[in-house]
Amino acid sequence: MRTLGLDLGTNSLGWCLIETRGEPGEAGEGRVVDIGTRIFSAADMAGRDAKSKESLAVARRQARTLRRQRDRRLKRKARLLKQLVEFGMMPADKAERERLIRSTGDGKGGDLSTSVLALRARALDEALTPQELGRVLFQMQQRRGFKSNRKTDRGDNEAGKIAMGVSRLQIAMAAGGARTYGEFLHKRRLEGKSVRTRLRPVSDFSTDPDLKGEGYEFYPSRAELENEFDRIMEVQMRYHPSLLTGERVSSLRETLLFQRDLVAPKVGKCSYNPDEIRAPKAHPLFQSFRLYKEVNELALVGEDQRSVKLTPEQRDILVLKLAGAKTASFSTLRKLLKLGGEYRFNKESDNRNKLEGDVVSAELSGRDCFGPAWANKTLDEQWAVIDRLRSEPDTERLRTWLRKHSGLDEERIAAVMKVALPEGYGRLGLSALANLLDAMKNETDENGKVISEAAAAISVYGRTNAGGDPNRSALDLLPKYQEVLTRHIPPGEGSVSSPPDAKDPTYDRHMGKITNPTVHIALNQLRRIVNAIIRKHGLPDRIAIELGRELKLTDRMREEANRAIGRNTREAEARSDKLKELGQPDTGYNRLRLKLWEELDPGQPLNRVCVYSGEPICLSEVFTAEVDVDHILPYSRTLDDSQANKLLCKARANRVKRNRAPADVVEWGDAYDGILARAGNLPRNKRWRFARDAMDRFAGEEGFAARQLTDMQYVSRMALSYLAALYPGEQADMDGVLRRHNHVRALPGRMTEMVRRKWGLNEILHDHNFTDPVKPKNRKDHRHHAIDAFVIACTSRSMIQKIASAAEEIEVAGSEKVLGRVPDPWPGFRDETRERVLTSVVSHKPDHGTVSRKGYAEGWGQTAGQLHNDTAYGLTGEKDEKGNDLVVRRKLLSDFTSEKDLMQIRDAHLRDTLWEVTRGLSGKDFAAALSDFSQSRKWNNRPNSFCGLRHVRIIEPLKTIAIRDTHGRAYKGYKGDSNHRYDVWRLPDGKWVAEVVSTFDAHQPGWTSPIRGQYPTAGKMLSLHQNDMVAIERDGERQICRVVKFGANGQITLAAHNEAGALKARDADEHDPFKYLSPTAGGLKNLATRQVRIDELGQIFDPGPRV
């Protein structure tokens, strides 16, 4: 029997193929057929940033969104300008247009009577020239106002600030007699007030003592701009009837005010009918299905603990009650069935005392909404209303539709619009829901009792959702996961029934993909490795894979967990009720905010203050942007997203704290004793995070990130379903009877660790820091994944059951005690495994960012990485003595830490002033002096012209990439910040020289190597990217190394293929034998370096030394 063991992680895959006679350990015979390790990401989690752990797609998506928004803004501007020129409302000559814009400018010192704002005001009462009118429209398109979206703005704090600004604008316009937004701005300008919409302290423009924090004094809505456009056109059409025809006005309005609709989310496929998309959870059919599923699963448990399922009559009584209620308690359901207290329901516990009903029907049939009329509507009529509530983003359009189709008065329409519907989608389509619902309603088991969803699925489809198709045929090789896990992924742009070639670069776009980048990469690597093993060794008889989960809980652990769940559930329900009283959406995030507010001082609500600043946080502020949910210890450094690391604080204080631990904030130095005192009111698991050594304690106490474990479990679940496609759903047994065979099985991760210790396998990769082989495995060698895979392959089902049943001994004697009865897989296995592991070569996935021709032709994926740093530098045209450009940029005042930093400030007056302010100070005193100065209206008894200063312009020398305009003039620069590859050339005299090619240069059309230009006969010996593999001759033997990094100085850094962990720290550790190898091009020649290919199974393809 051949068993393939797989240790699948978030950035690695260890594998081992063994051959045994029967189960390992039973017959005493076995051997290791093959073994290896594949590393597919240098980061802990593939597809994520090594520091922040965010998906690499996030930064790309954010940058892409900004680019698209800018492109759309420029296209709208160009489209409007083209129309205005075509209609004669703007000069065709560019110089004339610029002259018109300058003459009507609204800058300081300009003529207010001829400014564009004055034109917008005059356009309401008198004729403007066509070009003046065109100038008005051109300015209006630049700031079109905020357009609210009822779907996305719900719970958005920034949208709430904008809404308050819109409301203040309407009040101010009414008070000032302004008919339009443009007229309002003109009047403000005449009064010498600012016309810019900026976040400011509310106290600057409001006398209401209850209003705190920042807000907008006024903010235009899109409706205000629409109103202004319509009023201006109504007046001007009377003066220019031939110019402003109805068609032209309509075209201008569309260009000026058009808003792109939100892109609807992609919906996955039905588990039973892959050609059908999943139904929304708000659909009446889904709600009925869920209700019957819940009730049909109920059973009555008597005093003798015997469980009896419901009869159809009992079920119908309960369904009738739940169909019109949001929830119903189990005691109420017992009364409906006329049962005494000696009975309980199987789903009833301390943690669950009620069942959820049809929440959609309960809401919409309420007396404030449709009332009893809702039940009289057909399914299609109900769905028409629900679908409109789900999908309509515009409040007024929804109100208009309800007026026309609902027959409700305005008060009830308003109530219907406020109904919060369930979000998301189920796992079944409408046809499957209808079929299963019909079976659950009408079919019974052999005892006349109701049937479960699983029984209904077997009746209708011959299989359950989890079991897969029993009639499926086995596959020779794994296809791309999209063809097997169709129901787990959002759909792509094409049909799953006609997938493109697997090598087609547009495959993922056509078929869709799992949005979790770690899982996407892991499954693709799993396919490549398993298929390579099958091609080389044939299909294994079974596959074992590790799952990241603990052994089963003991009774005491389970009781403690249930009590905690019950307590948390009751507290969450109480917070839900509180949110309803406050008129806030009942969401998990709002419940978290309320919980964090309560934790500030559980016993004294009036004493709940911001731990950082000491400012009171009242309940009315909890759901506003005045307060933030902060990670006490920075998430980017700890990856701790647990509630124990979260705190409700003032937003202003959080901006000061930024990405630092509380004890590291120099600005709080003198006030830190007060912070510690306030932190004393927090739960115990939060207090220690304010200690001055909190980050050190965290580093010492925390293991793998919680996010990594979550991703590992998700990867494992997907992998189980994926690998099952290699085997048929049913096979004939010895008697010819078709039965299910579990060819793919899972092994708990904790068990792997214990068995590895028992078998003494930790000493194979001995860590020099430990002398005891039972210490934790050596994670500084990638090959530990292969050892884990060996353990997984050798762990039989009987062993799993034996260890799991003995988990109770954990509390008494420790987990290791249960392993005394675990037999060795076969004699001599330890020496055999040691030899195979130590001679294996770790395979590292290369990533050159190669661009496909087809992808390039379609306009996507055209770069192999970020071309340069995000910061744009201003060019002064000057250089320092080393030839570097002298460039300018803005820097946060709070980022200055010493007098030396002040010397970079370009403004001499500001530089001298700040030097005077901070003279003789350092550290916290220096930061405090800068902060006090920037917030003081007076300094040295004189008005402080730098009050409110946040950013400072500095000048510094830097090697930059110049960006040029259409005339070839450099107008800004960027720092390169990344290198694409490391090329090594052999010159005509035989010397090897290095050339580091930046990412920016590598993507420039027509770029050629300066070395090749200088030496046309030079030969390229190496072209290396990060994580490429090379072979070197050292100490008389071949060594396989990985390219870790290379720098602009021509030096490359290598490490042995198996070395893992924090290599930079290990290299600096004098007690660690690992050290980088950092040769120059000449050193590479002396080492006979050549590039080699290591395939997925660790096989070496070496061309041999080059001369």
C-alpha positions, 0 to 999 in steps of 0.5 A: 500500500502506498500512502502520500503524506502532505503537510500543507501550510500557508507558504510551504508543502512537505510531502512523503510517499511511503510503501507499507504492507498493510497499516504502518506498524502492523506488518513491520515492513515499509520504506520511504519511496520519495520525500521532499519540500516545496517552499512557494513563498518567502513570506509566512503566508503566500500572497501576503505582505511579509510585514502587514500580512495583508493580501498583496492584491490590496495595495494593487487594488487600492492603487488601481482604484485611484488610477481609475478614479483619476482616469474617469475624472480626466475623461469626464473633463475631456468629454465635457470640454469637447462638448463645450468647444463643439457648442461654442461655449469654450474657445477652441484655442487652448491658449484662449481657454487658459486666458478665460480660466485665468480671467475668471479665477477664484484665487486670492487677490482676484476680482470677485465681481468677475470670478467664476463664483460670481458668474454662477450667482449671476446666471440665476438672474441674467444672461451670460455669454456662451463662454461665461456659461461654459466656464461655469459648467467647467468649474461645476464638473471639478467638484460635483458634490457627494452622491449618497448610496443607501447600500454602502453608506449605512454605518459609514462614519465618514458618510455620517460626517458628510451628511451632517455637512450637507445638512448644515449647508442646507440650513446656511443656504436657507438662512443666507437666502442662497438659491444655489450652492454656487450663489452660497459660495459667492456670498461667502467669498464676498464675506471673506470666508473660505469656500473650501470644504475641509475637516475642521474642529467643530468648535471652530464653526459651531457653538453647540457644546454637545458637538465635539471632534471634527466635521464639515462646516458645509458639504455639497451634495450631488442633489445641490449641483443638480439643482443648480444646473437645472436652475441655471439652464432654465434661465439661460435657455430663455436667452440662448434658445438656439444654443441650448437646445433640449438635446444639448442640455440633456447631453451636458447634464449627463456628462456633468452629473453621471454616476457609475453604478456599483459593480454587483458582487460575483455570486458562487454556484449552487452546490447541486446545480452548478449552472445556477447561481446561489440564492440571496439569504433574503429571498423568501424561498431561502427563508422558508428553506432555512426555517423548515431545515431548522424545525425538521432537525428538532427532536424532543428529549424526555427524562429518559434522554431518548430523542424523538423526532417531530411528526409533520403535525408538530412541525407545522405548528412550530413553523406556523409560529416561526413564520411570522416571528423573528424568534421564538423561545423553546419554552414557547414552542413547548407550550404550542406542542402542549408539552410539560417541562420534563421535555426539552429540545435537542437544540436547547442549551444554556447557550441557546434558548430560542429559534430564529424565525423567518426574519424577512417575513416578520419585519415586512409583515409588521404593522408599521410595514405591510401588515397582514397584506404581506402574507397575501402576496405571491412569492414573485411579488414578495421578491420584487419588493425585497430585491428592490430593497436589496439592490436600489442604491438611491433613496429617492428612486426607491421611495418612488418605486414603493409609492407606485407598487406597494400601495403604502402611505408615506409613513409605512414606506419610510418604515419599509425602507429602514428594514435591515435584510439579511445580507449575502447568499446561501449555498443553493440555487432557487431550483435546489431550494424549491426541490429540497423544501418540497421534500422536507415538507411532504416526505417522512421517514419509515416511522412517519417522522419529518426528514432532515435536509440531508435525507431530503438531498439523498431523496432528490439528488442521491447525495448530500452536499458534503458527500460529493457525487457518488457517481463521479469518475476518478481523474488521472491528474488534478485539473486546476482547482476551479474545475473541482471546487466550483461551488467554493469560488465566485464566478469568473467572466466565462462559463465553467462548462467550457474552461480555457486551456489551463496554461491560458493566462486568462484562465482565472479571469474566465473561471473565477478564483478563490479570493483568499490569495494564500489558499489560491496559491497553496491549491495551485502548488498542491496540484503541481506537486501531486501531479508530479508525484503521480507522473513519477510514481503513479497514483497513491492508494491513499492520501493523508493531509494534516489539518490545523486543529486541536485534539478533542476537548475533555469534558471539563474543557467542554463545560468551560467552553459552553459556559463561556459561550453562554455568557458571551451569547447573553451579553451579545443579546443584551448589546443587540437590544441596546443598539436597537434602543440607540437606533444603531444597526445591530452588527458585529462591529457595533456590538464590538464597539459597545463592548469595548466602551463598557470595558473602559470601566465596567462598574462606572459608565460615567467614568469611561474615558479614553485611556490614552488622553483621559477625555470622556467618551460618552455613549453618543460618541461610540458610533461616530468617527470621534472614536476609533477601535485601536489595536493596543499593540500595533497589528502590523507588528503583532498580527494580533487581531483578537479582542484582547488587543482592541481598545476604544479611544479618541480618534485624535489620540489614535492619530498621535499614537499611530503605529506604535505601542502605547509605551513607545509614544514619546509624546505621552512620556510625562502623562504615561503614569495617568495612562497606566492608571486608566488602563488599570480599569481594563480587563486583565488580558489588556492591562499588560499591553501598556507595560513598557516591555509589552512588545518584548513580552508579546514576542516571547509569548506568542507563536504563529499568528492567528491569521496563519492558523485560520488560513491553514485550516481553510487550505486544508478543508479545500485540499481535502475536497480537491484531492478527492477528485483523484478517486471515484465516488464509489468502488466495488468491494471484495463482494462486488458491492459498490461502497464509499472508500475514504482515500483521502483523510485528515490528521489533526496537527497537534497529533503530528507533533506528538508522534514526531517526538515519540519517534525521535524525529526531531533530532534529524534536523538538530537545532544547535540551540537545543541539546534535548531531542524532545525540544520543539522541532527545528523550524530553521530548516525547511526540511522539517516539513518533509519530516512532518509529511512522513509522520502524516503518511505513517499515522494510521486511522487506528492510531488516530482513534487511540490517541484521540480517545486518550486525550483525557490524560492531558490533564493528569499526565500530559499528552506525551504519556498517551504515546507509549502505546504507539508502535514504530512504523517499521524497523530502521525507519528512523535511519532511513528517514534521516538519510532521505531527508538530509539528501533532499533538496528544497524546491523554491517556487521562482517568481520572475513576474513574467508578463504573458503576451496575451495578457499584455495585449489585453492591457493587464499584468504589464509589470512584474512589480511596483516600478518605484516608491509611492512618494513623488519628489519635487526637482530643484534642478540642483545636485550635491557633491556626489551628483545626487539630485536635491529633491523636496518633499513634505514630512510630518512634523511629528516625524522629526526626532532631533535637531539634525532632522531640522537642518533638512527644512527648506524654509530658513525662517521655519528652520530657525524658529524650530531650532530655537523652540527645540534647542538643547532638547532631545527625545520626548522633550524634543517631540513635546516642544514641537507639538506644543509649538504647532498648537500654540496661537502665540509664541514668545508673546507674538502671534504664531504664524505656524499654528496648526502646522502639520507638514514641513517641506524638506530638501534632501539628496536622493538618486531619483527616476525623473518623470518627464512631460510631453516636451521631455522636461523632468517635472518630478522624481521617484525613488527606485526602491526595487531591483528586478534582476542581477545580471553577470557579464563576462567581458572580453578579457574574461572578467565577470562583472555584475549589473543590477537592473532596476524594476523601472529600467526592466520595464522601459521599452527599448532599454538596453544594458549599458555593459552590452552597449560598451562591450558588444561581445560580452556574454551573459553568464547569469541572470538571477532573480530573488529566490532563483537557485544556483549551484556552487563548488565549495570545499570540493563539493557541490552546494545548492543555494538560493538567491536571498537578495542583491544590492545596487553595489553589485553584491549578491547574498546567497543561503543554502537551499534548506535554511529557514527562519529570520535569516538576517537575524541569524546571520547577525547572531554570533551563536548561530552557525548560519552565515550568509555567503555574499560574493561579488561577480568575481567571487561567483566566478571563483565559485563556478556559479551556475544557475540550476533548476530545481523542479517541484519534487526537488530534482536538480537540473544542473548544466555544470560549471561554465568556463 
